[in-house]
Amino acid sequence: MATTMITSNPGGFAQTPAPGALSGFDLLGVQSAVAAGLPDPAELARLANALFTVSPTEAIAAPQADGNAGQPAGNAAASAPSSAPSVSPLPGSSIPADAAVPGYGTFSEPELAGLPASLSGTSGSKTYGTPGGIAPGDFSSVPSYGFVEEARPLFSAPSPASVPAGPATEPAGLLGAVPQPPQSKPADAAAPQVPGTVAHDVQGGRPALFDFISSARPLEKTDVVPQLEPHAGQNPASNTMAAPFDVVAIRRDFPILEERVSSGRQLVWLDNAATTQKPRSVIDRLAHFYEHENSNVHRAAHELAARSTDAYEAARDKVAKFLNASSSSDIIFVRGATEGINLIAQSWGRRNIQEGDEIIVTWLEHHANIVPWQQLAAEKGARLRVAPVDDRGQILLDQYEALFTPRTRLVSLAHVSNALGTVTPAAEMVAIARRHGAKVVVDGAQAVSHMPVDVQALGPDFYVFSGHKVFGPTGIGVVYGRPEVLAETPPWQGGGNMIADVTFEKTVYQAAPAKFEAGTGNIADAVGLGAAIDYVNRLGMANIARYEHNLLQYGIEALQRIPGLHLIGTAREKASVLSFVLDGFTTEEVGKALSREGIAVRSGHHCAQPILRRFGLESTVRPSLAFYNTCEEIDALAAVVWNLKSGRAPGL
């Protein structure tokens, strides 16, 4: 059998015909490992390649005397762990099921899931199935080992350029096997002592969400893999998924990920909080609109007007289902979240905010959720009040509720912080505001691409987001409004398409959403947003959330190993943002060093100066993740920052 090297990534294992050879991002950090007295990388590569020439089909344990005979192997193994871990029978191997291999646990889900289609059992290749009949994504009972992740610096992944090119069409090869990046380790494996991380709290027998960082304690254990519970506001309709999730196939759907940048390196896109890249299906949908449907909407009886109107209103329907709105009439198309907040301030706000009234925001807000309210407060003589956060960037709920008075009219809050990644307790905050009779706006720009959102369960009066943050085009966004609130809210702008009747004496407006969409809208990009929603729904928002959570945990642990690096924002519930500063370097210097290696991150204040100043900073470096990112890209990020700190970065 030809020897192959198996390298790990969150989407599974990829094979490259490189026996004994190291590949990836120029072996950053290997030389220092050898100098430190670690084993020769080539020898470790040879041993690892020999181990991974074959892979198990399932984890098997002996029948139990207590009546567990015949149960799935993972459950049996969990109920009666043995003193010597065993390996599963290997396809084409003579190793028996109960053969003990000292120092290694049973092969687990990272070896079995996430394999490219070429390894999935088709076309006469080996069959790599889900162990023990466990449903995709459910590996809580399967033991695993951790030596691969410990050796990751010596076994770098193939560079993105080596990913085989595939068809650029969306349906073919889109979905593969469910990823669960970095999985659990055997109970006797020594946990690395990573400053600032802790074990996950377990509540009701399940790990708590995102509870993996703390500035107070070192890492205690790494053998608990968080299982995402539904967020408040989850839309069950968007969580189902018939096929599993393959990050390698998904990356082929994003043509820009093959782009070479000015450094000559292949692009590593870690600036997703600024904007996300677009799948081929969105790009093709825009081209199709302009080639076959381009017309204004709602206004003519000809064929193209009917096509464009149908496409535009179908996109509105998709957005309504995506947010679980009660009706597509609750959905208003705008240019983005910023325009959406301004629309609310200038329509609902101008009518309802009076002198002496109060508006509550939080320390976490983007400037777009501060400035419109400041402008309105200055115009009306109202007061802006700010809910504080703790040293981890979490809303202090008791102090938030203490801000309410009989004059509080509105709360406007971020669902997820763009600068820190904090996931706010939005459902609780909405409930508190409604108890006090205040209306609520939720800025979901950083939430909709990372987690399911159900506006009916969440309960705000308004919810806004931008299409370009959820893999759609720029220049398109959404305002959701509760029907009864939209009915009493006047239009903001005047013009065509939003009127029922006009005379020189008066104008009669249409009902929502038309009365808020004056003039010709961004029709093509609304249609493109609908295509983006189709794409993420096919992946499944719950699966995206699970994958990104594990990727985020991997990134935090990787960055915290770098001396002098300080993560900013360590909330218990956190989405895919890794803001940091590095001792001895400006954020601009770090950003430029990363750019020289083709790695795109944001450095600056991220249009969120108040929250950075809360931590005594003017700027941070902000890598931010999406479902097409991989552990190898995080490794490349960490290697550049480590080399910069140690003086080995190019140009120093």
N, C-alpha and C positions, 0 to 999 in steps of 0.2 A: 504493500500500500504506500502511495506517495505521502511523504511527511508534509504536513501543513502546519502553519502557525495560526492559532486561534487567538484573536484579540478581542477584548471585551468592550462593549459600548452599551448604552442604555437600551438600545433597540435589539440587542442580542449579540451574536457572535458572527464575525465575518471571517472567511478563510482567504488567506493570501498565500501563493506558492513561494514562501520565503523561508525554508527550513534553516533555523539557526540564525536568521538575519533579523536585525532590528530595523524598524521603519517608523515613519511618522514625522513628527515635527523636528527633524534633525537631531534626534536623541538628546534633546535639551535636558541637562541635569545628569546624564549617565556618567560623564567623565568624573563629576564630583563624587558620585556614588562609588566608583572604582577607587578613587583616591582615598576615600574614607575607609577602605578596607573591606568593602562588601564583596561577595563572590563575583567572579568574572561574568559579565552579562552574556557573553556568547555561550558559556556553559549552562547558565540558567535558561537561556533560550532553547538550547538543545534539550534539556530535561523537560521543559514545559511543552515543547513541540511533541516529544515522545508521549507525554501524558495525554495530549489532546488529539492524537491521531484518530480517535474514535470517541463517540459520545453515547451516553445512556439513553434508553427509551423511557425508563421509569425507575422510581425508587422503590425497592422491595424490602419488606421486613418479614421476619418469620411470624407465622400465626401465633396469637397469644393464647395462653392457657385460660384467660378469664373470659373467653367468648368473643374475642376480637378477630377470630379467624375469618379471613375472607374480606375484611375491611380494606380500604385503600391503604397502600403502603405508607403514605405520609402519616396517616393517623396512627397506624401501628407503631411507626418509629417514634412518634411524639409521645405515645402512651407508655412506651417501655424502652427508653434509651439504653443502649448497650454501652459497656465500658470501652469497647473498641469499635469505632465507626466502621461501617462497611460500605462498599461501593456497589452500585447496581451492575447487573450483567451488561457488558458492552457488546453492541452488534458486531458480529464477526470475531469476537474475542473468546478466549478460553478462560477468562477470569470468572470464577464462580460468584454467585450472588452474595455469599457470606464471606468473601475474602476480605481480610482486614488489611488496610493500608495505613500504617502508623502516620499520624499527623494530618490526615485528610478526612473530612466528613463525606457524607453521601453527596453525589452530584445533585444540584438543585435547579430551581427555575431559571437562573441566568444562563445555564448551559442548554436549557430545553426550549426556552421561549425567545422570541425575537429573531429567529433564524431567517435569513433571506429565503426567497421562494426556491432558489436552487438547492437548498438543504431541507426543504419541507416534506420530502417524501415523494415528490412527483418525478416523472421521467426516469424512473428506475433508481433514483438515489435513495439513501437511507431514510428511514422514517424517524423523525424527531417529534415526539408527541408530548402532550401535557402529562406530567407524571401522575400516576394513581387515579386517573379519571377526574382530576380536580379541574374545576371550571377555569377558563382563562382569567388570569389576574388574581386567583385565589391560591396563594402558596403559603398560607399561614402555618400549615402543618408539615411542611416539607423541610427537613434539616438541610443545611448547606455548609459550605466552607468559605474561608476568607483569604486564602493565601494569594489568589490572583490579584485582588485589590491591593494587598500589601506590596506586591511586586510590580504594581502598575508603572512606576517610574522607569523600570528596566524593560518593560514590554509596551512600548508606545504603539498606538494604533496606526493603521495606514492613514496617510494624509487624505484629506477629502478628495484630492485629485484622483486617487486610486479607486474611488467608488465607481463601479461599472456604470457606464451610461445606459439608460433605459429609455423606453418610449416616453415622450414628453406628454402623453395623454393622461388624463386624470383617472379614468376607470381602471386601466390595466396596471396591475402591480401596486396599487395604492395601499392595500392592507395586507399585513403579514402576521407576525406573532406578537402577543402582548408583551411590552417591555416592563421589566421591573428593575431599573438600574439599582446599583449596589444593594445586594440582598444580605441576608443574615449570615452570621458566622457561628461556628461550633461553640458550645458552651465553654470549652476549655481553651479557646483561642484568646490570647492576651490582647486586650483592647488598646489601641494606640492612645496615648494621653494627649488629647488635642485641647489646648487651652480654650476655655470659653464654650465648651459643649457639654451637654448632659444627656443622660438617658431619657427616653420618652416616658412621660407619665402614662400610666395605664388607668383608664377610668371605665369602670364597668366591664373589665376584661378586654378592652380594646385600647390601643395606643392613642394618645391625644394628638390632635392635629398640629403639625409643624412645631412641636415642642422639642426642638433639638439644639437650641443655643441658649447660653446663659453666660454672663460675664463673671459669675460667682464661683462656678465649680468646674473641674476638669471632666473630661469624658469618662463616664463610669462604665458603660458597656455599649456595644454596638450590635447586639444580637436581636434588637427589636426593629422590625421594619414597619414604619407607620402605614396604616391603611386608612385612606381618606374616607371620612364620613361625609354625607351630603352637607354642603354649606346651606345656611339659611338662604332661602330664595332659590333653591335648586329646581330646575325644570326637568322632571322625570322623562318627558318626551324626548329630550335631547341626549339622554344618557345611554340609550340602547345601542348595541353594536353587534351585528351578526358575526363579523370577521374580526380577527385580532389585529394588532397595531405593530407595524414594522417601520422603524425610523429610517432605515436605509432606503426602502421604497418611497417613503414619504419625501425624503430629501430630493429624490429625482423629480418630484412634482414641482419643485421650486427652481426654475432655471438660473436665477441669479446666484444661487449657492455654488455654481460652477465658475463664477466670475473670477478673473485674475485682476488684482488691484495694482496700483502703481509700484508697489514693492516687488511685484512679480509673484507674490504669494497668492494662493487661493483664498478667497474671502472666507473669513469666519465671522458671521454676523451675530454679535452679542449686544446689539443696540435695539432690542425689540420693544423696550418701553417707549422709545421715541417713535418708531414705526415698525411694522412687521412686513416681511416680504410676501409676495403674492404667488399663489400657486398657478400653474399653467391654466387651470380651468377658469380662473378669474380673468387672466389675460385674454384667453380665447373668447370668453363671453363678451368682453368689451369690444373686441374686433368684430364679432358676429353682430352685435347691436349696430355698429356704425356701417357695416356692410349690408345688412338686411332689414333693419327695423327703424332706422333713424328718422324721427319725426317728433313734433311736439305732441303732448298728450292731452286727452280730454276735449279736443277742440275741433276735430274734423271727422268726416265720415269716410275718408279714403282708407285704403288697405294698410298703409304704413302707420297711420295714426292709430289704427286698431291694434297693430302689432306692438307699437311702443307703449301704448296705454296698458295693454295686457302685461307686458314685461315689467313695467314700472309698478303696477298694482300687485303683481305677483311677488315682487321684492318686498313690498310693504307687508304682505301676508306672511312671508318668511320671517321677517323681523318680529312680527307679532307672536308667532309661534316660538321663535328663539327665546324671547323674553317671557313667554307664557302670559302675554297680555290678553285681556278679555275679548278684544276685537282689534282688527286692523285699523279701525278708526281712531284708536288710541295712539297711533304711531305717526309722528311728524318727521318729515325729512328736512334736515338742515345741512350746513356745510361741515359741521363737526361738533364735538362736545362744547367747545368754546362758544360757538354761535348759539348752541342750545341753551346754555346757562344765561347768555345775554338775552335771548328771547324770553326766558322765564322772568328775568329781572325787569325787563322793559314792558312786559305785558301783565302778568300776574302781580309782579312787584309794584309797579307804578300804581295799579288800582288799589292794592291792599295794604301797602306799607305807608304809615303816616308818621308825623312828627312824634318823637318819643318812643316809637316802637323799637323792638330789638330783633336783630338777626344773629343767629349763632353759626359760626363756622368752627373748624378745628385747626390746630397747629399743623396738621398734615397736608393742608390743601395746596394744590397747584395754583399758580397765580390766576388762572382762568376761573377758579372758584373763590377768589378773594376780591379781585378788582371790580367785577360787575356789582358786587354787593357794597363795596366801598363807595362806588359812584352813586348807587341808589340811596345809600344812607346819607351821603353828603347832600344830595338833591332834596331829600325828604326831611332831613333833620332827625334821622333814626340813628341807632347805636349798633355798632358791630361788636359782638362778644366772641371770645375765643376759648374753645374747650382745650384744656392742657393734655399733654402726653407725659408718660414716665420716661425713665432713662433708656428703655428699650424701644421707645417709639410707639407705645400702646396708649390708646385713649383711656383716661382716668374717668370711668363711668360715673362714679359718685360726684366728682367735681363737674362733670358735664351736666348732670341733672340739676346740680345746685345753681347753674346759670339761669335756669328758667324762672321767669316772673310772669305776672299777668300781661305784660307788654310784649312777650316773646311771640312773634308772628311767623317766623320762618327759621328752619335749620337747613343748612346746605353742607353736605359732608362727602368725602371721598369714600368709595367702597374699598379701594386699594390705593395706598400711597405710591405715587410714581417715583419718589425719591428714595424711600426706604423699603417698599414692598409690604408694609404692614397691611394685613387684612383687618379692617375695622369691624367691630361688632355691630354692623349696620342694622340688623333686624332689631336688636335691643335698643339702639339709638332711635330708630324710627318709632318704636313702641312708646318710648319715653316721651318723645316729642308729641305724639298724638294724644297721650294722656293729658298733656298740658295745652292741647288745643292748637298746636303749631303745625303748619304745613312743612313738608320735607322734600328737599331735592337731594338725589344721590347721584354723584359723579361716578359713572361706571366705566370711564375710559380705560382704566388699567385692570378692570375685573373681567370684562366679557370674553377676553381671549384666554383666560386662565381657569375659569370655573363656571359651572352652570348658574344661571340667574333666573329667578322666578319672581317677577315684579308683584304678582298677586300675593305670594307668600311673604315677600319682603315688606310690602305695604307702603312704599313712598307715594307721594303725590306726583312727583316727576322723577324720571330716571333718564340720564343722557349718556351717550357714548359716541365715539368716532369710528367710522368704518375702517380707516387705515390701521387702527390698533388691533383689528380682528381679521387681518389678512385680506382686507378689501381695499378698494381704491382710496386715494386721498380726495378731499373735497366733498365728502358725504358723511353725514352723521344722523343721529336719531334722538328725538325727544319722545319719551313715553309720558303720557299724562293720564291720570285717572279720569274717566269720562265725565264725572260730575264737576271736576275741577276745570277741565278743558271747556266745558259748556259755559262756565262763568268767567272765563279768561278772555279778554279782548284780543284782537289781532295786534301784532307788533308793526308790520309793514303793510302798505297798501299797494294794490296793483291788480293786474289781471289774474284770472284763475281762482281767486279767493272770494269772488263776489257772486251773489245771487241776482242782484239788481242795482243799477246805478242811475240816479238822476242828479241834476245839479243841486237838488235840495238835500238828498240823503243817499246813503249806501246801505244795502242789506247784504250781510255777509253769509257765506255758506257755513255749514257746521264744520266742526273739526273732522279731519285734519286740514281740509282745504283752506279754511280761513287763515291758517298760519303759513301757507305756502304761496306767497305772492310771487307772480312772475314765473318765468320758465325755470324749473328746477334743474338740478344736476341729474338728468334722467339716466344717462348711460352709467354713471357711477353708482346710482341707486341699484340698477340692474346688476352691476358688478358686485355690490355688497350682498345682494341675494345669492350670487354664485359663491361668495366666500362663506356665507352661512351654510349653504349646502355642503361645502367641503368640510367644515369643522363638525357639522352634525354627523357626517358619515364617519368621521374618526370617533366621535362621541366625546362630549365635553367632560364627562367624568373620567374617561380614560386619559384625556389630555391633562386634567388636573393631577391625576395619580402619577403620570410619567414626569411631569414638570416638578412635582413635589420631591420625588426621589432625586431628580437631577439637581435641584436646588440644594438638597441636603448634601449631595456629593460635592457641589461647588463650595459650600460653606466650609466643609471639613478640609477641602484642598487648600483654600485660601488661608484658613486659620493656622496652617502649618508654616506660613511664611513669617519669619521674624520681622517685627516692625510694622506689620499690616494690621489695621484696625477696621473691623466691619462696623458700619454705621447703620443701626436699625436691626435689633435682634428680637423682634416681637415673636410671641409664641405662635401666632398664626401669620404666615408670611407667604407672599407670592414671589414670582421669579425675578427678584431684584437682589443684586449683590453689591451694594454701595460700600466703598472702602476708601481709606487714605493710607499712604505709605510714608513712614518716617523718612525724612531726608529728601523727599521728592515732592514737587508740586503735582497736582492732578493732571496738569497739562503735559508734564514730562512723562508721566506714566502712560497717558493716552497716546502720545507720539511713539513711545517705545512699542506699544502694542500694535499701533498702526503699521509700523515698519515690518511687522511679522504678519500683516494681513488681517489683524484682529480688530474689529470695529466695536468700540465701546463709547459711551458718552462720558465726557469729563466737563464739569462745570456745576452750576447751581440747579439745573434741571427745571427751571421755572418754578422753584419751590424754596425760595430763599428763607422764609420764616422758619421752616422746620430744620434746615441745615444750621441756621444760627442758634436754634434751640440747643444744638450739640456743639456750639462754639466754632462752627465751620462756615466757610464761604463756598466751598465746592467739594465734590467727591468724584471718584472714578466709579462709574455705574455700569458694570456688565449686567445685562438683563436677558432672560432666557425665553425661548419658545420651544414648542414640541419638536421642531426639526433640529435642535441643538443636541450635542452628544457629550459624553464624558471626555472623549478625546479632545474636543474643543476646549473644555474646561482645563484639561491637562496642559494644553498649549498656552492658555491664558496664565495659569499658575506658573509655568516654567519661565515665561517671559518676565513676570513680576519678580520671581525668585532671582533670576539672573540679573535683573536690574538692581535689585537690592544688594546682591553680592558683588556687583561691579563687572559682571561678565556679559552684560548686554551689548549688542553691536553699537559702536559709536562712542562707548565710554572709554 
